[in-house]
Each structure stands twice: as structure tokens, then as C-alpha cells.
């Protein structure tokens, strides 16, 4: 049950980030450039990776996309 909740939460976050990217006509490459990291790290963060680096990248993504 807990595992399914994590999966659902990750899916919701991924969906919301992708919607905002479309609204702002941005790509993951654009985000990576703003953050100063690689597209691979941005992709991991968007897809729910729970490493400290991904959490920090997600926080930056939320700021850039106005999701706070």
C-alpha cells in the first residue's frame, strides 16, 4: 500500500511538471540550463527519484515553473 502511494505521488508530480512545461513552452533541456545541471538529472528528478540531489532539483523546478 505504501509503495503504491509513492508511485501515485510520483506520477502526480511528473504530470504537473509536464503540464507546466507545456504551458510555459519549455523543455527539460531548458530547465537543465536554468538550474545548471544535466537533462539526465532533471529527468530523474521529474520522474520521482528520491536522492537528495533530485529533491533539490525538484525544488528549483517548482520555483522556475511557479509551482510553489
Secondary structure, 3 states (H helix, E strand, C coil): CHHHHHHHHHHHHHHHHHHHHHHCCCCHHHHHHHHCCCHHHHHHHHCCCCCHHHHHHHHHHHHHHCCC
